[in-house]
Each structure stands twice: as structure tokens, then as C-alpha cells.
Amino acid sequence: MKILVIEDDPKMRSGLVELLSEEGYEVASAENGQRGLEAVKSNDYDVVLTDLIMPGIGGMDVLREAKRIKPRSHVILITAFATVENAVEAMKAGASDYITKPFKVDEVQTKIRKVIAEAEFEQPTSILDSHFFKAISNPIRKDIVKLLDRDRQLRFTDIKNQLHIDDPTKLSFHLRILKSYGIVEQDVEKVYSLTNNGKNILEKLKTTNS
């Protein structure tokens, strides 16, 4: 998977490149919007991660131009808390997601995986080989996904009891993996449910097993 990081802050740019490279992605970077768009024109990236506020060509311009040049581009905006409203507008303009500063490492990892998962669903021929599909190859995680598909919303204890899992630590571990891949989500009331990606994966699983 190829990712382009567009960020005018050198420390943040190098930090993101290092973080994503350690995750196994092929990462390129650009120090401003102009250089970033030049890279988009000459290369195919699975994800473009761009700062929203930059001198000259800002993140919104990068988003619009990237979508014009490569309509299937998946763009994630990086924004400060004060500009979240702008990020929401960017989502309406076609951004796949946004990350707020100061961001947490796991937030970046989760959102990148989520967007890549969405991108892979646009390429159905590759679904069986995708890393997130393999994430539910574990029997416990597969059972969790099937259970949430049936009951829609469940609390941790409900899942534990219905799957007859004695060790809560084991269940917590598998739920964290499913959450990190954007397959399962948890709301503010600690209720678990499938994401749209999770539902799509399950449908693919049913088709494969039929």
C-alpha cells in the first residue's frame, strides 16, 4: 500500500512517515501542497494524508485537485481542533476521513486501515487477499462478527456470555483487533456494533462460504 504524506511541519511530516513506514506501508512525502499535487499527478497512492492548513495550496485545494486528477483518490485531512468544522466540510467535499491534532498513534493507524479497507472494497477481486479480511480468520473474531450481525448491538458482557468465553482478557484482545481494522466500533455507552466495513466483510464471507 502506498501513502503520500503532505505536511509543512518537518517534525510532524517525518514522524508520520516513520510511523506509517513501521506499519509496513510504502510512504512518500511532500513539504507543501504544490509538491504534493505534483506527486499525485505522477504516482498512484492508496491514501493521501494532507494537512488542512498550509501556506499556498492548502488541504482543501489538495483534496479537490487530487479528486479531479485521480477520482478514486482517498484523502485524509489533518486538522487542529479549532478547524474541525472545516474538516467536516472537507468530508462533504469527498475526503475519506480526518485526523485532529495533536493526534494519537493508534488513531492514525486505525483511520489509515479503515480508509484502505474501504478502498479495497472498491476492488472486489482483491477482497480475499486483503489484510483486513484475514483479520477475521481467527474463529473467535469470526464468531464476534457473526454475533454482532445477528444481534446488531451488544455490550462486552453479552458477547462474553453468548460466546462462552471465560477469559475477559482474551475477548478484549480480539475486540481491539477488530476495532483497529475498522470492522467493529464501540459507542460512548460502550456498546459494540459492526461498522459498514464489518457488514461488507461478512457479506463477502457468506458469499465465499456459499
N, C-alpha and C positions, 0 to 999 in steps of 0.2 A: 504494500500500500504506500502511495506517495502523498506526502503532505507538504504544502507550502506555508511557511510562517512569514507574515508581513507585519513587522513591528519596528517602530522607530527608536524604541528604547533598547540600546545594545545589550544591557544585562538581561532584560526580560526576553529578548529575542534569543540570546544564547541559551538561556535557561530552558525555554520551550523546546529549542532544537535538541538539547541534551536529553530532556525528559522524554520526548517522543522517540528519539533515536534508541534510547534504552528500552522502549516498548517494542522495538523491532521494526519501526516504520522507516521508510526512506524519506529523509527530511531535507528540504531546501529552504532557504530563507532570503528575504529581501528587506532592505532597510527603509523603504518607503513605498507608497502606493504606485508610483510610476514604475519602479523596478519590479514590483510585484506583478503588475499587469503585463509587463514585458515577458515575465516568466510564464504567466498563464497562457499567453499567445503562443509561446514556443514549446510548451510542455503540457502533458495531461496529468493533472493531480486529482487524487480521490477526494481530498479535502483542502480547502484554502482557509487558513486561520489568520484573520486580519484584525489589527487594532482598529477601533472605530474612529478615534480622534488622532489624526496625524497631520503634519504640515503639508500643504499642497493637496495632493489627491488623498482624501480621507477614506475611511472604511466603507461608507455608503456608496461612494463613487466606484470603489473597487468591486463591491458587490454587484452593482448594476452592470458595470462593464464586463466583469467576469461571466455573469449570466448571459450577456449578449454574445460574447466571444465563444463561450462554451456553455450552452444552455443547460447541460447536465452537471454543471459545477455545483459542488456542495460547499457552501461558505459558512463559517462560524465567526461571529463577531466577538471581539474582546472589548469590554467596556467598563468604565468606572461606575460605581454605584449611582453617581449623580446623573448618568446618562442612560439609565436602564430604559426610560421611555423611548429614547432614540433607538435602542436595541430592539424594542418591541416593534417599532416602525420598520426596522430592518427585516424582522421576521416576516412582516406583511409584504415586504418587497422581494422576498424569496430566500432570505437567509435560512439555513437549516437549524441554527441554534445560536445562543450567545453565552459567553462566559464573563462573569463580573470580576473586576479587580478589587482587592487582591484575591486571586483565585487559589483554590486548594489543588494539590496534585491529583487527588482522586477525582475531583470534579472534571479536570481537563481530560483525564484518561477515560472516564465514563462517557463524556459527551462526544469525544472522538470516536469511541467504539459504537455509540448509538448512531452517529451520522454515517459511519462506514457500513453499519448494518443496514440502514435504510438504502444506501447506495447499492449494496449487494442485492437487495430485493428487487431492484430495477433491472437486474441481470439474472433472471431465473435459472439460466443454465449453470450458474456457478453456486447455486444455493447449497447443494450437498457438500461442497468442498469448503464452505465458508467457516471461519473460525468460531463465529457465534452459534452456528448450527451445532458444531461439535460441543459447545458448552452444555448442551442438554443431553449429551450421550451418556452421562452418568445416570444410573437408574433413579437415584433419589431426586435429582434435579428434574428428570423427565416426569416423575410422579408429581412433583410440586406443580409443574406447568399444567399437567392434565387436571389436577385437583382445582387449581385456580380457574381453569377454563370451565369446569363444571359448576363451581360454586361462586365464581366471579370475584368475591371479596372475602378474605379470611384473615383472622389475626394469627399471630405466631403460635399460640397455644392450640388453636383449632387445627392448624396444619400439622403440628406435632402429634396431636391425638389421632387425627384421621389417618395419618401415615404410620402410626405406631412407632414413632422414633423416640427411643428412650433418652438419648443424649441431646440436650438442647444446643450444646456447643456445635455438634455436627450439623444440625439443621441450620443454625445461624451461619455457619461457614458456607453451606450450599446456597442459602438465600443471598448472601453477599456476592457470590459469584454471579448469580442470575441478575442481580441488580447492577453489577459492574458492566455487564454486557447489554444492559438496556432491555432485558427480557421481562423482568419483574420490577414493579415500583411499589413504594410504600408512602401512604399519605400522612398528613400531620397527626392523624389519630392512630397511627401505627398499623393500619390495615393494608394488607398486601393484595395486589391485583396484577393481572397481566398488562403489559404495555401493548401498543399496537404491533410492535415488532414481535412480542411474545405470541400474540394471536396469529400473526402471519407464519411464524416458525412452526406453530402447532399445526396449522393447516397444511404446510409443506410436509410435516411429519406424517400426518394422516394420509396424505396422497402417496407418500413413499411406501407406507406400510399396507396400502390397499391393494 
